[in-house]
Amino acid sequence: MRTTEFFPVSLALHWLESLLTVRGLSRNTVAAYGQDLDTLRVFLEAAQKPFGDLDEELLMLFAAWLRQRGDSSRTLARRLSALRQFCEWCTEEKALDKNPLALVDGPKLPARLPEVLSREEMQAMLDAPVVTGDKAKLGRRDRAMLELLYAAGLRVSELVSLRPLDLDLQAGIVRVFGKGGKERLVPLHDRAVALLGAYLRDTRPGFEPVDDEVFLNRSGRKLTRQGVWKLIKRYALQAGIHKDISPHTFRHSFATHLLEGGADLRSVQMLLGHADMAATEIYTHVQARRLRRAHDLYHPRARAAGHAPDGAGRGEGV
């Protein structure tokens, strides 16, 4: 970001540094915010308008300029979100009298729900690795890996960085270092513990480890994100699943199945390691379905109208 009379570059760099050191955001996230601010700098230079002149009218022109450049609604919303946060920080630092984006709404985004596997599809995926014969070593690694992805809702970057010391199998807990190095503890169910224990004890030594990570390739090096992605694509074909899935599908399925089972959104947020509840709220459609079922099942007027499932709501009245 070069110096300009129209944009406070030093302030922007100071804010980006605070995102790294104070808020603990990842370098990739901070770099994306930097690119978003740089688009504003380019616009202000082209419009010959100083940063201090930002108001709703100028922001509308900025949004139109971004549209002309080909930004999608989602990209535009992200840029405005970054700018809103920066202007709020500038207001706190007395560099601006008020946040010009405080009352400006981002573009309405279409609801885009993540791809999720059904419980039957997930079971087929977990059963796909072959654990006998010539493929036993790789199959046992992959079965433990897939079980862990689903059991803990890990990001693929968290999975490939995991080390044996991060697994406390006696307590049934995995220690995860997420975005920005933030640590969280996620419980594991008994099957995941058993598969991981057997893999670490009996299978992993056969890879002749060079790296210290839990999951290794044939050369004893840590598995890459691309390697995990290819494995999941292959196992999806073996399992007869034709959805466009990726390692992140396991994370989405983890969250969805928890909510369907009765978990609350706040607990799922903590298990996923989301810093902001807004990131978890893409799953609120699951809670909405459950609340609808509960309403139909237990509300006396819903039962009277015949909405309750067969056999539900019978017995003592309310």
C-alpha positions as CSV (number, residue, x, y, z in Angstrom):
1,M,0.0,0.0,0.0
2,R,1.8,3.1,-1.2
3,T,1.6,6.6,0.4
4,T,-1.1,8.9,-1.0
5,E,-2.6,12.2,0.0
6,F,-6.1,10.8,-0.4
7,F,-5.8,7.8,1.9
8,P,-4.3,7.4,5.4
9,V,-1.8,4.6,4.6
10,S,0.0,4.8,8.0
11,L,-3.3,4.5,9.8
12,A,-4.3,1.5,7.7
13,L,-1.0,-0.3,8.4
14,H,-1.4,0.4,12.1
15,W,-4.9,-1.0,12.1
16,L,-3.8,-4.1,10.1
17,E,-1.0,-4.7,12.6
18,S,-3.5,-4.4,15.5
19,L,-5.6,-7.1,13.8
20,L,-2.6,-9.4,14.0
21,T,-1.3,-8.6,17.4
22,V,-4.4,-7.7,19.4
23,R,-7.2,-9.6,17.8
24,G,-5.1,-12.5,16.7
25,L,-6.5,-12.8,13.2
26,S,-4.6,-15.0,10.7
27,R,-2.1,-13.4,8.3
28,N,-4.3,-14.5,5.3
29,T,-7.3,-12.7,6.8
30,V,-5.3,-9.6,7.5
31,A,-3.9,-9.6,4.0
32,A,-7.4,-9.8,2.6
33,Y,-8.4,-6.8,4.7
34,G,-5.4,-5.0,3.3
35,Q,-6.5,-5.7,-0.2
36,D,-10.0,-4.4,0.6
37,L,-8.6,-1.1,1.9
38,D,-6.4,-0.8,-1.1
39,T,-9.4,-0.8,-3.4
40,L,-10.7,2.2,-1.5
41,R,-7.4,3.9,-1.9
42,V,-7.5,3.4,-5.6
43,F,-11.0,4.7,-5.8
44,L,-10.3,7.8,-3.7
45,E,-7.3,8.6,-5.9
46,A,-9.4,8.2,-9.1
47,A,-12.2,10.4,-7.6
48,Q,-9.7,12.9,-6.2
49,K,-11.5,12.7,-2.8
50,P,-9.7,12.6,0.5
51,F,-10.5,9.9,3.1
52,G,-12.0,12.4,5.4
53,D,-14.7,13.2,2.9
54,L,-16.2,9.7,3.1
55,D,-20.0,9.9,3.5
56,E,-23.0,7.8,2.4
57,E,-23.0,9.4,-1.1
58,L,-19.3,8.7,-1.7
59,L,-19.7,5.2,-0.4
60,M,-22.6,4.6,-2.9
61,L,-20.3,5.7,-5.7
62,F,-17.6,3.4,-4.3
63,A,-20.0,0.5,-4.3
64,A,-21.0,1.3,-7.9
65,W,-17.4,1.5,-8.9
66,L,-16.7,-1.9,-7.4
67,R,-19.7,-3.4,-9.3
68,Q,-18.3,-2.0,-12.5
69,R,-15.0,-3.7,-11.8
70,G,-16.9,-7.0,-11.5
71,D,-17.1,-7.5,-7.8
72,S,-19.8,-10.0,-6.8
73,S,-22.3,-9.2,-4.0
74,R,-20.4,-11.4,-1.6
75,T,-17.0,-9.7,-2.4
76,L,-18.7,-6.3,-2.1
77,A,-20.1,-7.2,1.3
78,R,-16.7,-8.3,2.5
79,R,-15.0,-5.1,1.3
80,L,-17.7,-3.0,3.0
81,S,-17.4,-5.0,6.2
82,A,-13.6,-4.5,6.3
83,L,-14.0,-0.8,5.6
84,R,-16.7,-0.5,8.3
85,Q,-14.4,-2.0,10.9
86,F,-11.5,0.2,9.8
87,C,-13.6,3.4,10.0
88,E,-14.9,2.3,13.4
89,W,-11.3,2.0,14.6
90,C,-10.4,5.4,13.0
91,T,-13.3,6.9,15.0
92,E,-12.0,5.4,18.2
93,E,-8.5,6.8,17.3
94,K,-10.0,10.2,16.7
95,A,-8.9,10.1,13.1
96,L,-12.5,10.4,12.0
97,D,-15.3,12.3,13.7
98,K,-17.8,9.5,13.0
99,N,-18.0,6.2,11.2
100,P,-19.5,7.0,7.8
101,L,-20.5,3.3,7.4
102,A,-22.3,3.0,10.7
103,L,-25.7,3.2,9.1
104,V,-24.8,1.7,5.7
105,D,-26.0,-1.8,5.0
106,G,-24.1,-4.2,2.9
107,P,-25.8,-5.9,-0.2
108,K,-28.3,-8.5,0.6
109,L,-26.7,-11.9,0.0
110,P,-28.6,-15.0,-1.2
111,A,-28.7,-17.7,1.4
112,R,-25.9,-20.1,0.5
113,L,-26.0,-23.2,2.7
114,P,-23.0,-25.4,2.8
115,E,-23.1,-28.9,1.3
116,V,-23.8,-31.4,4.1
117,L,-23.8,-35.2,4.1
118,S,-26.7,-37.2,5.6
119,R,-25.8,-39.5,8.4
120,E,-26.1,-42.5,6.1
121,E,-23.7,-40.8,3.6
122,M,-21.3,-39.9,6.4
123,Q,-21.3,-43.6,7.5
124,A,-20.5,-44.7,4.0
125,M,-17.6,-42.3,3.8
126,L,-16.2,-43.5,7.2
127,D,-16.5,-47.1,6.0
128,A,-14.9,-46.5,2.6
129,P,-11.2,-46.9,3.5
130,V,-10.0,-50.6,3.0
131,V,-8.2,-51.7,6.2
132,T,-7.1,-55.2,5.1
133,G,-4.6,-56.6,2.6
134,D,-2.1,-54.5,0.8
135,K,-3.9,-51.2,1.5
136,A,-4.3,-51.8,5.3
137,K,-1.7,-49.3,6.4
138,L,-3.1,-46.4,4.3
139,G,-6.7,-47.5,5.0
140,R,-6.2,-47.4,8.7
141,R,-4.6,-44.0,8.5
142,D,-7.5,-42.7,6.4
143,R,-10.2,-44.2,8.5
144,A,-8.7,-42.6,11.6
145,M,-8.3,-39.3,9.7
146,L,-11.9,-39.2,8.4
147,E,-13.3,-40.2,11.8
148,L,-11.4,-37.4,13.5
149,L,-12.5,-34.8,10.8
150,Y,-16.1,-35.7,11.6
151,A,-15.8,-36.2,15.3
152,A,-14.2,-32.8,16.0
153,G,-15.3,-30.7,13.0
154,L,-11.7,-29.7,12.2
155,R,-10.6,-27.4,9.4
156,V,-8.3,-29.3,7.0
157,S,-5.5,-26.9,8.0
158,E,-6.0,-27.9,11.6
159,L,-6.1,-31.6,10.7
160,V,-2.8,-31.6,8.8
161,S,-1.0,-29.6,11.5
162,L,-2.1,-31.8,14.3
163,R,0.7,-33.5,16.4
164,P,0.5,-36.6,18.6
165,L,0.9,-34.4,21.7
166,D,-2.2,-32.5,20.8
167,L,-4.2,-35.7,21.3
168,D,-5.1,-36.6,24.9
169,L,-6.8,-39.9,24.2
170,Q,-7.0,-40.9,27.8
171,A,-9.2,-37.8,28.4
172,G,-10.8,-38.1,25.0
173,I,-9.8,-34.5,24.0
174,V,-8.0,-33.0,21.0
175,R,-6.2,-29.7,21.3
176,V,-6.7,-27.6,18.2
177,F,-4.9,-24.5,17.1
178,G,-7.3,-22.6,14.8
179,K,-7.2,-19.3,12.9
180,G,-4.8,-16.8,14.4
181,G,-3.3,-19.5,16.6
182,K,-6.3,-19.6,18.8
183,E,-6.5,-22.7,20.9
184,R,-9.6,-24.8,21.6
185,L,-10.3,-28.2,23.2
186,V,-12.7,-30.5,21.5
187,P,-14.0,-33.7,23.0
188,L,-13.8,-37.0,21.1
189,H,-16.2,-39.9,21.1
190,D,-15.1,-43.4,22.0
191,R,-14.9,-44.7,18.4
192,A,-12.6,-41.8,17.3
193,V,-10.4,-42.4,20.4
194,A,-10.1,-46.1,19.7
195,L,-9.3,-45.6,16.0
196,L,-6.7,-42.9,16.7
197,G,-5.1,-44.9,19.5
198,A,-4.7,-48.0,17.3
199,Y,-3.4,-45.8,14.4
200,L,-0.8,-44.0,16.6
201,R,0.3,-47.3,18.3
202,D,0.2,-49.8,15.4
203,T,0.1,-48.0,12.1
204,R,1.9,-44.6,12.2
205,P,5.3,-46.1,13.1
206,G,5.1,-48.1,9.8
207,F,5.3,-44.8,7.9
208,E,8.8,-44.2,9.3
209,P,8.0,-40.7,10.4
210,V,10.1,-37.8,9.2
211,D,7.7,-35.1,10.3
212,D,6.1,-34.9,13.7
213,E,2.5,-34.5,12.5
214,V,-0.1,-37.2,13.2
215,F,-1.1,-38.0,9.6
216,L,1.8,-38.8,7.3
217,N,2.1,-39.7,3.6
218,R,4.0,-42.7,2.2
219,S,7.3,-40.9,2.6
220,G,6.7,-40.2,6.3
221,R,6.0,-36.5,5.6
222,K,2.9,-34.6,6.8
223,L,-0.1,-34.9,4.7
224,T,-0.9,-31.7,2.7
225,R,-4.3,-30.1,2.4
226,Q,-4.4,-31.0,-1.2
227,G,-3.6,-34.6,-0.3
228,V,-6.5,-34.8,2.1
229,W,-8.8,-33.2,-0.5
230,K,-7.8,-35.9,-3.1
231,L,-8.4,-38.7,-0.6
232,I,-11.9,-37.4,0.2
233,K,-12.8,-37.1,-3.4
234,R,-11.7,-40.7,-4.0
235,Y,-13.6,-42.1,-1.0
236,A,-16.7,-40.2,-2.1
237,L,-16.6,-42.0,-5.4
238,Q,-16.1,-45.3,-3.7
239,A,-19.0,-44.6,-1.4
240,G,-21.3,-43.7,-4.3
241,I,-21.7,-40.1,-3.2
242,H,-22.1,-37.7,-6.0
243,K,-22.2,-34.4,-4.1
244,D,-19.4,-31.9,-4.6
245,I,-17.7,-32.5,-1.2
246,S,-14.4,-31.5,0.3
247,P,-12.7,-31.7,3.7
248,H,-14.9,-28.8,4.8
249,T,-18.0,-30.9,4.1
250,F,-17.1,-32.9,7.2
251,R,-17.0,-29.7,9.3
252,H,-20.4,-28.6,8.0
253,S,-21.8,-32.0,8.6
254,F,-20.4,-32.1,12.1
255,A,-22.1,-28.8,12.9
256,T,-25.4,-29.7,11.2
257,H,-25.7,-33.1,12.9
258,L,-24.9,-31.6,16.3
259,L,-27.7,-29.0,15.9
260,E,-30.1,-31.7,14.6
261,G,-29.3,-33.7,17.7
262,G,-30.2,-30.8,20.0
263,A,-27.0,-28.9,20.6
264,D,-27.3,-25.1,21.0
265,L,-25.7,-22.7,18.6
266,R,-23.3,-21.2,21.2
267,S,-21.9,-24.6,21.9
268,V,-21.4,-25.4,18.2
269,Q,-19.7,-22.0,17.8
270,M,-17.2,-22.9,20.6
271,L,-16.6,-26.4,19.1
272,L,-16.0,-24.9,15.6
273,G,-13.7,-22.2,17.0
274,H,-15.6,-19.4,15.4
275,A,-14.6,-16.0,16.9
276,D,-17.9,-14.5,15.7
277,M,-21.4,-16.0,16.1
278,A,-22.2,-14.6,12.7
279,A,-20.0,-17.3,11.1
280,T,-22.0,-20.0,13.0
281,E,-25.4,-18.6,12.0
282,I,-25.3,-20.2,8.6
283,Y,-26.6,-23.2,10.5
284,T,-29.6,-21.5,11.9
285,H,-31.8,-23.2,9.3
286,V,-31.2,-26.4,11.3
287,Q,-32.5,-24.8,14.5
288,A,-35.4,-23.4,12.6
289,R,-36.5,-26.8,11.4
290,R,-36.1,-28.2,14.9
291,L,-38.1,-25.4,16.5
292,R,-40.8,-26.0,13.9
293,R,-40.9,-29.7,14.7
294,A,-41.1,-28.9,18.5
295,H,-43.9,-26.4,17.9
296,D,-45.9,-28.9,15.8
297,L,-45.2,-31.6,18.4
298,Y,-46.0,-29.8,21.6
299,H,-48.3,-26.8,20.9
300,P,-51.9,-27.7,21.7
301,R,-53.3,-25.7,18.8
302,A,-50.8,-27.4,16.3
303,R,-51.9,-30.8,17.7
304,A,-55.5,-29.9,17.4
305,A,-55.0,-28.9,13.7
306,G,-53.5,-32.3,13.1
307,H,-49.9,-31.1,12.5
308,A,-48.3,-33.4,15.0
309,P,-46.6,-36.5,13.8
310,D,-48.5,-39.8,14.2
311,G,-48.5,-40.9,17.8
312,A,-47.3,-37.5,19.1
313,G,-49.0,-35.2,21.5
314,R,-51.3,-37.9,22.9
315,G,-52.0,-38.4,26.6
316,E,-52.5,-35.7,29.2
317,G,-53.6,-32.3,27.8
318,V,-52.1,-28.9,28.5
